[in-house]
Amino acid sequence: MTKFSDLSLAAPLVEAIEATGYTTPTPIQSQAIPLVLQGRDLLGIAQTGTGKTAAFALPILDRLSRAPGPLPRMSTRVLVLAPTRELAGQIAQSFKTYGQFLKLSVGTVFGGVTINRHIKQMQRGTDVLVATPGRLLDLIDRKAMNLDNVEVLVLDEADQMLDLGFIHALRRIVPLLPRRRQTLFFSATMPPAIAQLAAQFLNDPAKVSVAPPSTTAERVLQQAYFVTAGEKQDLLHHVLRTEEIDRVLVFTRTKHGADRVVKKLEASGFKSAAIHGNKSQPQREKALAAFKSGYNKVLVATDIAARGVDVPGVSHVINFEIPNVAEQYVHRIGRTARAGADGKSISFVAGDERPYMRDIEKLTRQKPVLLDLPEGMTVQRAPSEVPPAGKNGAGKPAGAKPGNRPRRVRSKGRPGGANHGQGAHGGRRQSGGAA
Ligand code: AMP
């Protein structure tokens, strides 16, 4: 097995790796680092959680440490493009961590915050700039920066860039880059559109793949419930009460869906927060910090917002709604079982989501274990009740607030009322559908 000391990285980097607590390189690291150190272009097929950030950051830092130079005014020596601000922030943090014993400047630019800060930052220039494509082009269009000094370009999570509609931005960026450069291109999946994009950026790349395209992280135990949309919230509460959870990421398809789930979780005493595109940067940071610290065990997220969430110790991923793009499922469950830890994903599959699940099974060539719905689960069960005792959720729910008491609503198919007045049959749908 390769050791970090076999990779001939500069001493300050080895020191930083030790300080970080890593003992052995992950497969993508032991394969990619020597190739990048040789100066090769690289096409890396790796899911998040494989250690791919260090796989590119370490050899890049090695290069910078061996050829130190002045900061290029209004430009950068290394440009890393990432699809979301969260991911950009985390990549920048990784560069800072691994480069802690080097004197380097690492900058980040992304949308959603005032551009003046970025304009000022770019006046001095950076060694490493991590950017989302939109804000980068904004700065270039304002003549606040240029890409003339880029020696190394990294495109991270290219499939997400495409999904998020960054293709035009990327096409505009290519001709602005020096022809002579090293390019590292990472994607979790390699559909034809990504291969095309890669061909535009790369020159005779070495290929490294740590998981065949579109297979799911092997360590993730995948489970599923077939459940009606209206029962999903109850099922979520049940799972939160009965599973041994360190941290759980709950995925919804829409922003409103995420907010709805959080509102009901909070009403039932589960500390939780949502992150999605409608949240301000401070709100996102606060939610992430609470999740990281363990104050909130539950983070409800949309696919896009969760892209950059790199929180160790996510024990569970819950697919509250099933993604209609099968690759998203691969991304979602890759959020757990990161770097050696085991993880579990539980999918709540409503009737109209079965076809999505079939697509996912085709793509991953894996079938989640189907679980029986908890016995006695009924929609009118009080939210804070301990796992269902009786069919109608009989007995006073522990800690239930007066306002949360089950209300009677018209319900055709089932006896009794519905949780928060929303029955599976009589009430309106709790989830699903675009908002
Ligand atoms: P990534 O795939 O880059 O998002 O990394 C996933 C997680 O693995 C991050 O939390 C890293 O800090 C961690 N990690 C990266 N490399 C190693 C390693 N060699 N040993 C242990 N953990 C690592």
Boltz pocket constraint, residues with backbone or C-beta under 6 A from the ligand:
constraints:
  - pocket:
      binder: B
      contacts: [[A, 21], [A, 22], [A, 23], [A, 24], [A, 25], [A, 26], [A, 29], [A, 47], [A, 48], [A, 49], [A, 50], [A, 51], [A, 52], [A, 53], [A, 54], [A, 310], [A, 312], [A, 338], [A, 339]]
      max_distance: 6.0
